[in-house]
Structures are given as C-alpha cells and as structure tokens.
Amino acid sequence: MKFGLAIDLTRQDPSQSMEQVNEEVLELVQMADAGGFHSVYAAEHHTIEFVIGPNPFQLLSYWGAYTKNVRLGTAVAVAPYWHPIRLAGEAALADVLTNGRIELGIGRGAYQHEFDRMAGGIVQQKGGAYMREMVPAIFKMWQGDYAHDGELWQWPKATSVPKPIQNPIPTWIAARDPDTFDFAIKNGCDIMSTPLSKPFAECEVLSTKLQKAIADNPGYRRPRWSILRRACVYDAPDGWKVPVECSIRYGRGFENLFRQLGDVHNGFPELINFEDAMDKAIYHPDAVRTSMVFGTPPEVVSHLRKYEAIGCDIFLFSMTYGLPHDVAKRSLRLFIDEVMPHFAEKAAKGVAAQ
C-alpha cells in the first residue's frame, strides 16, 4: 500500500493570513515529497475559506515547482463547474508544467452551497451526469480532434491544447455508489472513495462494491483504489484530544455546507448544532477516535493494516481539517519516520520473493 497526502489551503478564522497558510501547506507538501509519499492531492472549492481551491491545477503547478518526485493530483475537479474542453486543457498544461506528474481526479461535487453559486442551483446529486459525459470526451480530446454532441454539451471538432505528457493522464473517479464504480472500470479509470465520518465498516462496504464491480466487468483493467481518511499520528496516547476536537469542528462545518443548515459569513461556514446532525453518533469523541486513523505510530500501523487488507492501494492521509500547524507537522513527521517504513518493508519483501 502506498500513501498520498490530501491537503488544501484553509483558514479557520480571519486572523490567519493567506501568506502564512500558503507557507505552512507548502512545507508539509515538501515533507511528503522528501518522505516518499506517492502523491499529494488538492481539492476544488469556491467561496469558502474552509477549503481554498478555486483552481486546483494552479496550486498543483505551484507545488510542482518546489517538489521533485511526488505525483500531484486533484481530489477532485468538480465536473459541473467545468467545460470539458477547458478541463482537458488545464489538466494537460499542468501535466506539462510538472513534467508528467499529474493525476486527474474528477467527481460530481459535494456542497450544495457551491452548486447554488457555481452550477445554476442544480441538485448536488445530479452532478454525476456531468462527470459521466465529460470523462470519455476528455480522453478523446487528449488524442486529437473530436466533435461532441451530448445532452449537456455540444461543440464542433476540437482538441486539447496542449496535449499532456502522459497520454492519457491517470484519471480517478470519486465513487461511493455501485453505478459509479462500474462507470470508472468501463472507462479505464481508477477509483477514489471516502467513507466521510463513518466508521471503518463503511470502508468494508465500499470494498464489497468495488469487488462486485470488478467481477461484473471481466476483461477490464483492475482499477487502483484509494481511500481518503482524516488521520493524525501523535507521540503519547493522550494526543487524540486536539485532532478529535478539530475533526468534530470540521464535520459540523461540512454538514452545514452539504445540507445548508446554516449561513456562511464572508466565506466562513457556521457550525451546525449537534441536535441538527443527520447522525449524532459520528460526533461523539469515542466514535471519532475509532473511525478516523488517529493514534500513536503502532496504533496507526494497526489501523492501516485493515485498509491494506480490504484492497486499498493508496491511503490518502487527509490533513485539511483544522489541525494547528505544529500538530500537523509533527503528525506527518511521525507518519514518515515511524509508520511508512512498516509498509515499505512489506513491499520490499514482496519484490524479493518474486
């Protein structure tokens, strides 16, 4: 199992300067690059300080100039916010600027708050139709001229300019439902999933869906599968308090943006009241501690063995949930030094056995 870092520019309150946020995130990205991470991922979001990423390719290209080996991905570009020609060209240009290191993640989107401002107010669940029409068209434009006459878009003959260095760019589909797993496999895409704030049992459910989709599509390439999960490694057993508090706060803001239960003031979302939560149990500190990948290095290794056992190829270590920078930096250092070597040793033994 390999590891990716999911990280974004984020402000928790107006006192944080964007210059400081940028510097701190870049430091973590460079640590991941030097520490042997497979990839680093940035999200696309608009009008909220929670996750600042109006164009993730701009951020990935910037990080690319300060890193050497780590691959750079979107998690995810939101299909209803893009025209396919523009997304094909933006991804290809980023691939050129990073010397062929882009991983393109595409999804339907998450926040209804954004859909009301970026996608004409369509219901968030309808974003999947945009993704399904977009992906095959992008692959064709990376190859050459292609005219499109679809339900959502129509255009005369056109191609991607520039063409990517990787052709095609490895493309990931954000998937949780069986139809999307099936779509990804049929279109030669890899799959990224998130269990959100649910317990590990949800990951097992997602694994079952993936295995069924693979079995239902014989002859197609087995996709790589990544799982996105909030994570934190700490020195002492009582180190759970800060990440658990940050995770709960993040979840309350996420649920507001997803269900529009409160206002957003100058980019900062209100935190929902616990009594308004769809599932109150996921906010209990004990539930957060056991559901997320939180713990001392041995505890995190034990957590990750479970993800490895259900077929996760790349574990996405999510750090964008309001951790103070000193806590995030120490967590990443411990992960690189005391967790990742356990999995590198297993991979090396597997190679030697072959």
Backbone hydrogen bonds in HBPLUS format (Angstrom, degrees):
<---DONOR---> <-ACCEPTOR-->    atom                        ^
c    i                          cat <-CA-CA->   ^        H-A-AA   ^      H-
h    n   atom  resd res      DA  || num        DHA   H-A  angle D-A-AA Bond
n    s   type  num  typ     dist DA aas  dist angle  dist       angle   num
A0002-LYS N   A0313-ASP O   2.85 MM 311  6.17 169.7  1.86 157.2 154.5     1
A0315-PHE N   A0002-LYS O   2.93 MM 313  6.37 157.3  1.98 156.8 150.3     2
A0038-HIS N   A0003-PHE O   2.77 MM  35  5.56 146.7  1.88 157.3 168.0     3
A0004-GLY N   A0315-PHE O   2.90 MM 311  6.04 165.8  1.92 140.9 143.2     4
A0317-PHE N   A0004-GLY O   2.69 MM 313  5.97 157.5  1.74 165.6 157.5     5
A0005-LEU N   A0039-SER O   2.84 MM  34  6.29 152.3  1.91 139.9 146.8     6
A0041-TYR N   A0005-LEU O   2.72 MM  36  6.07 160.6  1.76 156.7 159.3     7
A0006-ALA N   A0317-PHE O   3.00 MM 311  5.79 162.5  2.03 123.4 129.2     8
A0319-MET N   A0006-ALA O   3.00 MM 313  6.24 167.0  2.02 174.9 171.3     9
A0007-ILE N   A0041-TYR O   3.04 MM  34  6.23 162.2  2.07 168.2 167.0    10
A0052-ILE N   A0009-LEU O   2.77 MM  43  5.16 173.3  1.77 159.8 158.1    11
A0011-ARG N   A0049-GLU O   3.00 MM  38  5.42 169.5  2.01 144.6 148.0    12
A0016-GLN N   A0013-ASP O   3.30 MM   3  6.25 170.5  2.31 128.3 130.0    13
A0021-VAL N   A0017-SER O   3.05 MM   4  6.36 165.7  2.07 152.6 156.6    14
A0022-ASN N   A0018-MET O   2.89 MM   4  5.98 166.3  1.91 150.8 154.4    15
A0023-GLU N   A0019-GLU O   3.05 MM   4  6.24 162.7  2.08 147.2 151.6    16
A0024-GLU N   A0020-GLN O   2.96 MM   4  6.13 163.6  1.99 155.7 159.8    17
A0025-VAL N   A0021-VAL O   3.02 MM   4  6.18 164.3  2.05 153.7 157.8    18
A0026-LEU N   A0022-ASN O   2.98 MM   4  6.10 162.8  2.01 150.1 155.3    19
A0027-GLU N   A0023-GLU O   3.05 MM   4  6.22 151.2  2.13 142.4 149.8    20
A0028-LEU N   A0024-GLU O   3.24 MM   4  6.56 153.4  2.31 143.7 149.6    21
A0029-VAL N   A0025-VAL O   2.94 MM   4  6.24 156.7  1.99 152.9 160.0    22
A0030-GLN N   A0026-LEU O   2.92 MM   4  6.14 159.7  1.96 152.5 157.2    23
A0031-MET N   A0027-GLU O   3.01 MM   4  6.25 147.1  2.12 140.5 149.8    24
A0032-ALA N   A0028-LEU O   2.97 MM   4  6.24 156.3  2.03 147.9 153.6    25
A0033-ASP N   A0029-VAL O   3.00 MM   4  6.29 154.6  2.06 146.8 153.8    26
A0034-ALA N   A0030-GLN O   2.95 MM   4  6.15 169.5  1.97 151.0 153.2    27
A0035-GLY N   A0031-MET O   2.79 MM   4  5.79 137.7  1.97 141.8 154.6    28
A0037-PHE N   A0032-ALA O   3.02 MM   5  5.29 164.0  2.05 161.4 157.5    29
A0071-ARG N   A0038-HIS O   3.05 MM  33  6.17 171.1  2.05 135.2 136.1    30
A0040-VAL N   A0071-ARG O   2.77 MM  31  6.20 144.5  1.90 151.7 160.6    31
A0073-GLY N   A0040-VAL O   2.82 MM  33  6.09 168.7  1.83 154.6 158.2    32
A0042-ALA N   A0073-GLY O   2.92 MM  31  6.42 152.5  1.99 156.6 160.6    33
A0075-ALA N   A0042-ALA O   2.76 MM  33  5.60 162.8  1.79 135.8 139.0    34
A0045-HIS N   A0053-GLY O   3.05 MM   8  5.08 150.6  2.14 108.4 117.7    35
A0049-GLU N   A0267-GLY O   2.75 MM 218  5.11 166.6  1.77 130.2 133.3    36
A0058-GLN N   A0055-ASN O   3.08 MM   3  5.67 138.0  2.27 116.3 125.9    37
A0060-LEU N   A0056-PRO O   2.88 MM   4  6.15 160.8  1.92 153.6 159.2    38
A0061-SER N   A0057-PHE O   2.92 MM   4  5.98 157.5  1.97 143.4 149.2    39
A0062-TYR N   A0058-GLN O   3.10 MM   4  6.28 149.6  2.20 138.8 146.9    40
A0063-TRP N   A0059-LEU O   2.91 MM   4  6.22 164.7  1.93 154.0 157.7    41
A0064-GLY N   A0060-LEU O   2.80 MM   4  5.95 147.2  1.91 142.0 152.1    42
A0065-ALA N   A0062-TYR O   3.14 MM   3  5.46 137.4  2.33 103.9 114.3    43
A0066-TYR N   A0063-TRP O   2.94 MM   3  5.29 149.7  2.03 110.1 119.6    44
A0072-LEU N   A0101-ARG O   2.79 MM  29  5.78 167.4  1.81 149.6 154.0    45
A0103-GLU N   A0072-LEU O   2.88 MM  31  5.90 144.6  2.00 133.5 135.2    46
A0074-THR N   A0103-GLU O   3.06 MM  29  6.64 142.7  2.21 159.5 170.4    47
A0077-ALA N   A0105-GLY O   2.84 MM  28  6.12 172.2  1.85 150.5 148.2    48
A0107-GLY N   A0077-ALA O   3.07 MM  30  6.27 157.9  2.12 155.6 155.7    49
A0081-TYR N   A0078-VAL O   2.98 MM   3  5.76 157.4  2.03 127.9 135.0    50
A0079-ALA N   A0107-GLY O   2.94 MM  28  6.00 163.4  1.97 174.2 177.1    51
A0082-TRP N   A0079-ALA O   3.12 MM   3  5.58 171.3  2.13 123.6 125.4    52
A0086-ARG N   A0083-HIS O   3.03 MM   3  5.36 115.3  2.47 107.2 122.3    53
A0087-LEU N   A0083-HIS O   2.99 MM   4  6.28 163.9  2.02 161.1 166.2    54
A0088-ALA N   A0084-PRO O   2.91 MM   4  6.01 163.1  1.94 150.7 155.3    55
A0089-GLY N   A0085-ILE O   3.08 MM   4  6.26 161.9  2.11 146.7 151.4    56
A0090-GLU N   A0086-ARG O   2.84 MM   4  5.98 164.9  1.86 156.3 160.7    57
A0091-ALA N   A0087-LEU O   3.00 MM   4  5.98 169.1  2.02 148.8 152.1    58
A0092-ALA N   A0088-ALA O   3.07 MM   4  6.13 156.1  2.13 139.8 147.0    59
A0093-LEU N   A0089-GLY O   2.88 MM   4  6.03 160.6  1.92 149.7 154.7    60
A0094-ALA N   A0090-GLU O   3.02 MM   4  6.21 162.2  2.05 148.6 153.5    61
A0095-ASP N   A0091-ALA O   2.97 MM   4  6.21 145.9  2.09 141.7 151.4    62
A0096-VAL N   A0092-ALA O   2.99 MM   4  6.34 149.1  2.08 147.0 155.1    63
A0097-LEU N   A0093-LEU O   2.89 MM   4  6.17 163.4  1.91 154.6 159.0    64
A0098-THR N   A0094-ALA O   2.99 MM   4  6.08 133.9  2.21 140.8 151.6    65
A0100-GLY N   A0095-ASP O   2.68 MM   5  4.73 172.7  1.69 157.5 154.8    66
A0099-ASN N   A0096-VAL O   3.20 MM   3  5.15 165.3  2.22 106.9 109.2    67
A0104-LEU N   A0170-PRO O   2.87 MM  66  6.20 151.4  1.95 164.7 167.1    68
A0172-TRP N   A0104-LEU O   2.66 MM  68  5.95 161.8  1.69 146.3 151.9    69
A0106-ILE N   A0172-TRP O   2.88 MM  66  6.16 158.8  1.92 150.9 154.4    70
A0174-ALA N   A0106-ILE O   3.02 MM  68  6.26 161.0  2.06 154.6 156.4    71
A0114-GLU N   A0111-TYR O   3.06 MM   3  5.43 129.9  2.32 105.2 116.2    72
A0115-PHE N   A0111-TYR O   3.18 MM   4  6.58 159.0  2.23 147.6 153.6    73
A0116-ASP N   A0112-GLN O   3.03 MM   4  6.22 151.0  2.12 154.2 159.1    74
A0113-HIS N   A0257-LEU O   3.42 MM 144  5.51 164.5  2.44 157.9 159.4    75
A0117-ARG N   A0114-GLU O   2.84 MM   3  5.16 147.8  1.94 109.0 119.6    76
A0118-MET N   A0114-GLU O   2.67 MM   4  5.71 148.3  1.77 161.6 172.8    77
A0119-ALA N   A0115-PHE O   3.04 MM   4  4.76 151.5  2.13 119.8 126.0    78
A0121-GLY N   A0115-PHE O   2.92 MM   6  5.25 152.4  2.00 144.5 135.9    79
A0122-ILE N   A0119-ALA O   3.31 MM   3  6.11 168.2  2.33 122.7 125.2    80
A0126-LYS N   A0123-VAL O   2.83 MM   3  5.61 158.0  1.88 126.5 133.4    81
A0127-GLY N   A0124-GLN O   3.03 MM   3  5.62 166.0  2.05 120.5 123.8    82
A0129-ALA N   A0126-LYS O   3.29 MM   3  6.01 149.9  2.38 117.3 122.6    83
A0130-TYR N   A0127-GLY O   3.14 MM   3  5.49 128.5  2.41 105.8 117.8    84
A0131-MET N   A0127-GLY O   3.34 MM   4  6.74 157.4  2.39 149.0 155.0    85
A0132-ARG N   A0128-GLY O   2.98 MM   4  6.21 160.4  2.02 152.0 156.8    86
A0133-GLU N   A0129-ALA O   3.17 MM   4  6.33 152.5  2.25 143.2 149.3    87
A0134-MET N   A0130-TYR O   2.97 MM   4  5.95 148.3  2.07 144.7 154.1    88
A0135-VAL N   A0131-MET O   3.13 MM   4  6.12 171.5  2.14 157.1 156.5    89
A0138-ILE N   A0134-MET O   3.00 MM   4  6.25 154.2  2.06 159.8 167.9    90
A0139-PHE N   A0135-VAL O   3.20 MM   4  6.51 165.5  2.22 158.3 161.1    91
A0140-LYS N   A0136-PRO O   3.13 MM   4  6.37 154.4  2.20 144.0 150.6    92
A0141-MET N   A0137-ALA O   2.98 MM   4  6.27 153.7  2.05 149.0 156.1    93
A0142-TRP N   A0138-ILE O   3.02 MM   4  6.27 143.1  2.16 151.2 160.8    94
A0143-GLN N   A0140-LYS O   3.08 MM   3  5.24 141.7  2.23  99.3 110.5    95
A0144-GLY N   A0140-LYS O   3.15 MM   4  6.51 143.9  2.29 145.2 155.1    96
A0160-SER N   A0141-MET O   3.07 MM  19  5.10 164.7  2.09 126.6 122.2    97
A0146-TYR N   A0158-ALA O   2.78 MM  12  5.35 139.4  1.95 131.4 142.4    98
A0158-ALA N   A0146-TYR O   3.10 MM  12  5.35 146.5  2.22 112.4 119.7    99
A0148-HIS N   A0155-TRP O   2.96 MM   7  5.29 152.0  2.04 148.8 157.5   100
A0155-TRP N   A0148-HIS O   2.88 MM   7  5.29 157.5  1.93 143.7 147.2   101
A0150-GLY N   A0153-TRP O   2.86 MM   3  5.33 154.3  1.93 163.9 168.4   102
A0190-ASP N   A0171-THR O   2.85 MM  19  6.15 159.0  1.90 153.3 156.5   103
A0173-ILE N   A0190-ASP O   2.81 MM  17  6.21 149.9  1.90 142.2 148.0   104
A0192-MET N   A0173-ILE O   3.00 MM  19  6.03 164.8  2.02 135.9 139.3   105
A0175-ALA N   A0192-MET O   2.92 MM  17  6.14 157.1  1.97 153.2 160.5   106
A0180-THR N   A0177-ASP O   3.11 MM   3  5.60 126.6  2.41 110.7 123.2   107
A0181-PHE N   A0177-ASP O   3.19 MM   4  6.55 157.1  2.25 154.2 161.2   108
A0182-ASP N   A0178-PRO O   2.98 MM   4  6.20 161.8  2.02 152.2 157.0   109
A0183-PHE N   A0179-ASP O   2.89 MM   4  6.14 154.7  1.96 142.8 149.8   110
A0184-ALA N   A0180-THR O   2.96 MM   4  6.12 164.2  1.99 150.6 153.9   111
A0185-ILE N   A0181-PHE O   3.18 MM   4  6.44 165.7  2.20 152.7 155.5   112
A0186-LYS N   A0182-ASP O   3.05 MM   4  6.25 168.2  2.06 154.5 157.9   113
A0187-ASN N   A0183-PHE O   3.09 MM   4  6.23 134.1  2.31 144.1 155.5   114
A0187-ASN N   A0184-ALA O   3.22 MM   3  5.27 135.0  2.44  96.1 108.2   115
A0189-CYS N   A0184-ALA O   2.87 MM   5  4.88 163.9  1.90 154.8 150.0   116
A0188-GLY N   A0185-ILE O   3.18 MM   3  5.22 167.9  2.19 110.6 111.7   117
A0191-ILE N   A0224-ARG O   2.94 MM  33  6.24 175.6  1.94 167.7 168.2   118
A0226-SER N   A0191-ILE O   2.92 MM  35  6.42 156.7  1.98 152.7 160.4   119
A0193-SER N   A0226-SER O   2.87 MM  33  6.22 161.1  1.91 151.5 156.2   120
A0228-LEU N   A0193-SER O   2.89 MM  35  6.28 157.7  1.94 157.3 164.8   121
A0198-LYS N   A0195-PRO O   3.02 MM   3  5.63 160.0  2.06 141.0 142.2   122
A0202-GLU N   A0199-PRO O   2.95 MM   3  5.88 157.3  2.01 127.1 131.9   123
A0203-CYS N   A0200-PHE O   2.79 MM   3  5.20 129.9  2.04 110.3 124.1   124
A0204-GLU N   A0200-PHE O   3.28 MM   4  6.78 147.7  2.39 148.2 157.3   125
A0205-VAL N   A0201-ALA O   3.07 MM   4  6.43 146.3  2.19 141.5 150.6   126
A0206-LEU N   A0202-GLU O   2.96 MM   4  6.28 157.7  2.01 147.4 152.9   127
A0207-SER N   A0203-CYS O   2.89 MM   4  6.14 150.6  1.97 144.6 153.0   128
A0208-THR N   A0204-GLU O   3.02 MM   4  6.27 151.0  2.11 142.7 149.8   129
A0209-LYS N   A0205-VAL O   3.08 MM   4  6.44 154.1  2.15 148.6 155.3   130
A0210-LEU N   A0206-LEU O   2.97 MM   4  6.27 156.9  2.02 148.3 154.7   131
A0211-GLN N   A0207-SER O   2.93 MM   4  6.18 167.0  1.95 153.9 156.7   132
A0212-LYS N   A0208-THR O   3.03 MM   4  6.20 154.1  2.10 145.6 152.4   133
A0213-ALA N   A0209-LYS O   2.99 MM   4  6.23 158.9  2.03 148.2 153.9   134
A0214-ILE N   A0210-LEU O   2.93 MM   4  6.23 154.5  2.00 154.0 161.2   135
A0215-ALA N   A0211-GLN O   2.98 MM   4  6.17 159.8  2.02 143.8 149.4   136
A0216-ASP N   A0212-LYS O   2.83 MM   4  6.05 143.5  1.97 146.6 157.3   137
A0217-ASN N   A0214-ILE O   3.16 MM   3  5.28 155.8  2.22 103.2 110.6   138
A0220-TYR N   A0217-ASN O   3.35 MM   3  6.05 162.8  2.39 136.0 137.5   139
A0313-ASP N   A0225-TRP O   2.76 MM  88  5.30 154.1  1.82 153.8 162.6   140
A0314-ILE N   A0225-TRP O   3.25 MM  89  6.50 154.8  2.32 138.2 140.7   141
A0227-ILE N   A0314-ILE O   3.22 MM  87  6.77 142.6  2.37 148.5 158.2   142
A0316-LEU N   A0227-ILE O   2.81 MM  89  5.77 168.2  1.82 150.4 152.1   143
A0229-ARG N   A0316-LEU O   3.11 MM  87  6.26 167.1  2.13 169.3 165.8   144
A0318-SER N   A0229-ARG O   2.96 MM  89  5.51 166.4  1.98 145.1 141.2   145
A0293-VAL N   A0230-ARG O   3.14 MM  63  6.38 159.7  2.18 165.6 161.3   146
A0231-ALA N   A0318-SER O   3.29 MM  87  5.84 159.4  2.33 153.2 147.4   147
A0232-CYS N   A0293-VAL O   3.02 MM  61  6.46 155.0  2.09 144.2 142.6   148
A0295-GLY N   A0232-CYS O   3.12 MM  63  6.63 141.7  2.27 155.2 166.1   149
A0234-TYR N   A0295-GLY O   3.13 MM  61  6.15 151.0  2.22 128.7 136.0   150
A0239-GLY N   A0236-ALA O   2.93 MM   3  5.45 158.3  1.97 125.3 127.6   151
A0244-VAL N   A0240-TRP O   2.99 MM   4  5.96 159.6  2.03 160.3 166.7   152
A0245-GLU N   A0241-LYS O   3.02 MM   4  6.13 162.9  2.05 149.1 153.8   153
A0246-CYS N   A0242-VAL O   2.95 MM   4  6.17 162.7  1.98 157.0 162.0   154
A0247-SER N   A0243-PRO O   2.84 MM   4  5.92 154.5  1.90 144.0 151.2   155
A0248-ILE N   A0244-VAL O   2.97 MM   4  6.17 158.1  2.02 151.0 156.0   156
A0249-ARG N   A0245-GLU O   3.06 MM   4  6.26 163.4  2.09 147.4 152.0   157
A0250-TYR N   A0246-CYS O   2.88 MM   4  6.06 160.9  1.92 148.9 154.5   158
A0251-GLY N   A0247-SER O   2.91 MM   4  6.09 161.1  1.95 146.9 152.0   159
A0252-ARG N   A0248-ILE O   3.05 MM   4  6.31 151.0  2.14 148.7 155.7   160
A0253-GLY N   A0249-ARG O   3.18 MM   4  6.52 152.0  2.27 148.0 154.9   161
A0254-PHE N   A0250-TYR O   2.83 MM   4  6.08 161.7  1.86 157.3 163.3   162
A0255-GLU N   A0251-GLY O   2.95 MM   4  6.06 162.9  1.98 147.1 151.0   163
A0256-ASN N   A0252-ARG O   3.34 MM   4  6.45 146.9  2.46 131.9 139.8   164
A0272-ILE N   A0252-ARG O   3.42 MM  20  5.15 173.7  2.42 108.7 110.0   165
A0257-LEU N   A0253-GLY O   3.10 MM   4  6.44 163.9  2.13 153.1 156.1   166
A0258-PHE N   A0254-PHE O   2.87 MM   4  6.06 151.8  1.95 152.5 161.5   167
A0259-ARG N   A0255-GLU O   2.88 MM   4  5.79 162.9  1.91 144.3 149.0   168
A0260-GLN N   A0256-ASN O   2.49 MM   4  4.80 127.8  1.75 141.2 150.9   169
A0270-GLU N   A0263-ASP O   2.93 MM   7  5.73 163.6  1.95 168.4 163.0   170
A0265-HIS N   A0268-PHE O   2.86 MM   3  5.11 148.7  1.95 149.3 138.9   171
A0268-PHE N   A0265-HIS O   2.91 MM   3  5.11 170.6  1.91 118.3 120.1   172
A0276-ASP N   A0273-ASN O   2.92 MM   3  5.44 152.9  1.99 114.5 123.1   173
A0277-ALA N   A0274-PHE O   3.12 MM   3  5.29 163.6  2.15 109.1 114.3   174
A0282-ILE N   A0279-ASP O   3.35 MM   3  6.11 147.3  2.46 116.6 122.3   175
A0283-TYR N   A0280-LYS O   3.10 MM   3  5.73 161.6  2.14 118.5 124.3   176
A0284-HIS N   A0281-ALA O   3.18 MM   3  5.56 168.1  2.20 113.8 117.4   177
A0287-ALA N   A0284-HIS O   2.90 MM   3  5.24 119.7  2.27 109.0 124.6   178
A0288-VAL N   A0284-HIS O   3.01 MM   4  6.35 157.6  2.06 159.1 166.4   179
A0289-ARG N   A0285-PRO O   2.97 MM   4  6.17 161.7  2.01 151.0 155.8   180
A0290-THR N   A0286-ASP O   3.16 MM   4  6.35 150.4  2.26 142.4 149.1   181
A0291-SER N   A0287-ALA O   2.86 MM   4  5.88 146.3  1.97 147.5 157.2   182
A0292-MET N   A0288-VAL O   3.04 MM   4  5.82 171.3  2.05 148.7 151.5   183
A0299-GLU N   A0296-THR O   2.95 MM   3  5.17 115.0  2.39 106.9 123.6   184
A0300-VAL N   A0296-THR O   2.91 MM   4  6.13 158.0  1.96 164.4 171.8   185
A0301-VAL N   A0297-PRO O   2.99 MM   4  6.18 159.8  2.03 153.7 159.0   186
A0302-SER N   A0298-PRO O   3.08 MM   4  6.29 156.8  2.13 142.4 148.4   187
A0303-HIS N   A0299-GLU O   2.93 MM   4  6.25 154.4  1.99 145.2 152.4   188
A0304-LEU N   A0300-VAL O   2.87 MM   4  6.09 166.9  1.89 155.3 157.9   189
A0305-ARG N   A0301-VAL O   3.04 MM   4  6.28 140.5  2.20 145.8 155.6   190
A0306-LYS N   A0303-HIS O   3.06 MM   3  5.66 138.4  2.24 111.3 121.3   191
A0307-TYR N   A0304-LEU O   3.08 MM   3  5.07 117.9  2.49  95.1 110.0   192
A0308-GLU N   A0304-LEU O   2.92 MM   4  6.22 159.0  1.97 153.7 159.9   193
A0309-ALA N   A0305-ARG O   2.93 MM   4  6.07 148.9  2.03 140.3 148.6   194
A0312-CYS N   A0307-TYR O   3.12 MM   5  5.61 158.9  2.17 157.2 152.5   195
A0311-GLY N   A0308-GLU O   3.17 MM   3  5.42 162.4  2.21 109.0 113.1   196
A0327-VAL N   A0324-PRO O   3.06 MM   3  5.39 121.6  2.42 105.7 120.0   197
A0328-ALA N   A0324-PRO O   2.94 MM   4  6.21 165.0  1.96 160.3 165.2   198
A0329-LYS N   A0325-HIS O   2.81 MM   4  5.93 163.7  1.84 154.5 158.9   199
A0330-ARG N   A0326-ASP O   3.09 MM   4  6.15 160.5  2.13 137.9 143.3   200
A0331-SER N   A0327-VAL O   2.90 MM   4  6.03 157.7  1.95 148.1 155.0   201
A0332-LEU N   A0328-ALA O   2.96 MM   4  6.18 162.7  1.99 151.2 154.9   202
A0333-ARG N   A0329-LYS O   2.98 MM   4  6.18 156.8  2.04 146.7 153.4   203
A0334-LEU N   A0330-ARG O   2.98 MM   4  6.18 163.5  2.01 152.5 156.0   204
A0335-PHE N   A0331-SER O   2.94 MM   4  6.15 153.7  2.01 146.4 154.5   205
A0336-ILE N   A0332-LEU O   2.95 MM   4  6.14 162.9  1.98 151.4 154.9   206
A0337-ASP N   A0333-ARG O   2.95 MM   4  6.07 167.0  1.96 151.8 155.8   207
A0338-GLU N   A0334-LEU O   2.77 MM   4  5.40 159.2  1.82 144.1 150.4   208
A0339-VAL N   A0335-PHE O   3.15 MM   4  4.80 143.3  2.29 117.9 124.1   209
A0340-MET N   A0335-PHE O   2.91 MM   5  6.14 166.8  1.93 176.8 176.4   210
A0342-HIS N   A0339-VAL O   3.13 MM   3  5.85 145.7  2.25 121.1 128.9   211
A0343-PHE N   A0340-MET O   2.98 MM   3  5.46 133.3  2.21 113.2 124.8   212
A0344-ALA N   A0340-MET O   3.02 MM   4  6.31 152.3  2.10 153.8 162.5   213
A0345-GLU N   A0341-PRO O   2.97 MM   4  6.00 154.4  2.03 144.0 149.4   214
A0347-ALA N   A0343-PHE O   3.05 MM   4  6.26 158.3  2.09 143.4 149.1   215
A0348-ALA N   A0344-ALA O   2.90 MM   4  6.09 156.8  1.96 147.2 153.7   216
A0349-LYS N   A0345-GLU O   2.98 MM   4  6.21 152.7  2.05 145.4 152.5   217
A0350-GLY N   A0346-LYS O   3.05 MM   4  6.29 150.3  2.14 143.5 151.4   218
A0351-VAL N   A0347-ALA O   3.05 MM   4  6.38 152.6  2.12 149.0 155.6   219
A0352-ALA N   A0348-ALA O   2.97 MM   4  6.21 161.0  2.01 147.8 153.1   220
A0353-ALA N   A0349-LYS O   2.92 MM   4  6.11 149.5  2.01 144.9 152.9   221
A0354-GLN N   A0351-VAL O   3.11 MM   3  5.27 132.4  2.35  99.0 111.5   222
